[in-house]
Amino acid sequence: MGKLILMPGKERSVMKRHPWLFAGSVGRLEGRARPGDTVEVLADDLRPLGRAAYSPRSQIRARFWTFDAAETVDDAFFKRRVAAAVARREALPELRGQQGLRLIHAESDGLPGVIADRYGDTVVIQLTSAGADKWRDAIVAALLKATGCARIFERSDSEVRGLEGLAPATGWLHGSPADGLTIEENGVRLGVDVVGGHKTGFYLDQRDNRALLGQLSAGKDVLNCFCYTGGFSLQALAGGAASVLSIDSSGPALAQARANLALNPGLPIDKAEWLEADVFLALRDFRKAGRSFDLIVLDPPKFAPSAAHADRAARAYKDINLLGFRLLRPGGLLMTYSCSGGIGLELFQKIVAGAAQDAGRAGRIVRRLTGAADHPVALDFPEGEYLKGLLVQVD
Ligand code: SAH
């Protein structure tokens, strides 16, 4: 095994169990290691710190598998880590029996670079680091054993693989292709396109917030911005909304949204309107046309992949929230989100407050919102991308 020896003082973040080692922290590599190989990590005084996956192409030069220098990283290691992640979900009553469930949330489950989402009897994995890519077979075997699922599909086509020197990898790894995959979420049936949809096919982290929207929607005119396949929209309809207007710029996402509504014959199809448009432009048009709503959802894509993009992202968040506030009727509710790793909750709250002020609206935060419990946030990993949201009620 190659040995990665750190620069003096650079063991400090490791002592806090931060799972990443940046290129600037690494002094030298002793022995040989290819991309994805496990290396022993040692402090500058040669104190052993743990074992990590080496990634020579990436600025994140190594990701820790374990902070126990004596723990072997082998098939049995992945079996343990995967089984523990699956068991963590089974231990939470609210997650038990969910048909759509994140089983592995990367660093937060001690498996950097590994995402695994379950949709019924199909697991979709996404491997984003050289180390995770190397251990594909072990991870797949461990998932099959821990879940008893029949099918595994790989959706490793995220752009971040390029930073690791990895080409995209997609395809069925186990079992026969599944057509017409659906899950039930909070009483609503949803089709999930694991091959062509975004990410692994669906945004599971919003499950609880979609349920909350359903509870708030009775009798309301709801505007759902960035609706993707209609998860929020269908909950609003199920909750008795008077009308639900949903906007997305993706034609295929809206086609799936319409198909999802058709999967739920009990929902009032005549109360749903779907609009293929850029939210930034559509909301300006609504303003000009004098339209208004009781309840607005803003769940945009990640505007800031890292802190470096925070400024531009802050302007985009400010812009849509400002537009949202302007379209709210008195007493109306804004459910607004950011999933940008580069924007913390405190900053997001400031941006939203600034947007309200500029829109001339006063109000209060009635709830802080987070991702669902199957998307835990590691205490030792502040960089973790996580969903943050606010439910704001205006006067
Ligand atoms: N709320 C959704 C997830 C939203 S993901 C859910 O619960 O499932 C973000 C969505 O924003 C994607 O569907 C993407 O197609 C859409 N999008 C990105 N930029 C957009 C823009 N400028 N205008 C409208 N939609 C946009």
Residues whose N, C-alpha, C, O or C-beta is under 5 A from the ligand:
A	BS01	SAH	Y203 Q206 F226 C227 Y228 T229 G231 F232 I247 D248 S249 S250 A253 A277 D278 V279 F280 D299 P300 P301
